[in-house]
Amino acid sequence: MILYTPMSMDDIFPEDEKEYEKHKWVEVDGRLMKVLDLEDGNHVLTQILSTNPNDYLTYNPGTMIKL
């Protein structure tokens, strides 16, 4: 079976269930983003879903976000 998807392989086949639960989808300034929850209450941006190229210039993966 071949699976065609824009999602990363780690999203489809997570290595550990606890690591998968740390990620969540949030909306920041009208943009849908996937963030990784950290223990100190901060979040790390891991993925952006947007068709606007300027969103990728404003928000970079790895950026710390306070929700």
C-alpha positions in Angstrom: 0.0 0.0 0.0 1.2 3.5 -0.9 0.2 6.4 1.3 0.3 9.8 -0.3 0.0 12.5 2.4 1.5 15.9 3.2 2.0 14.7 6.8 5.4 13.7 8.1 6.2 10.0 8.7 6.4 10.7 12.5 2.9 12.0 12.5 1.5 8.9 10.9 3.8 6.4 12.7 4.7 7.9 16.1 7.6 6.2 17.9 6.0 6.6 21.3 2.4 7.3 22.3 3.5 9.8 25.0 5.5 11.8 22.5 2.5 11.9 20.2 0.3 13.3 23.0 2.7 16.2 23.6 1.8 17.7 20.2 -1.4 19.6 19.7 -2.9 21.8 17.0 -3.6 25.4 18.0 -4.8 28.5 16.2 -2.5 31.6 16.6 -3.5 34.9 14.9 -5.8 32.9 12.6 -3.1 30.5 11.6 -3.3 26.7 12.3 -0.1 25.5 13.9 1.2 22.3 15.5 3.1 22.9 18.7 5.0 20.7 21.1 4.1 21.2 24.8 7.1 21.8 27.1 7.1 21.2 30.8 7.6 24.9 31.7 4.3 25.9 30.0 6.0 27.1 26.7 5.4 25.6 23.3 7.7 25.0 20.4 6.3 25.5 16.9 6.8 22.4 14.8 4.5 22.8 11.8 2.4 25.5 10.1 -0.6 24.9 7.9 -1.1 27.9 5.7 -1.3 28.9 2.0 0.1 32.3 2.7 3.9 32.5 2.2 4.2 35.4 4.6 3.1 33.2 7.5 6.3 31.1 6.9 8.4 34.2 7.1 6.7 35.4 10.3 6.6 32.0 12.1 9.5 29.6 11.9 9.6 26.0 13.1 11.5 25.8 16.4 10.2 29.2 17.5 9.0 29.4 21.2 5.4 30.4 21.5 3.6 31.4 24.7 -0.1 30.6 24.6 
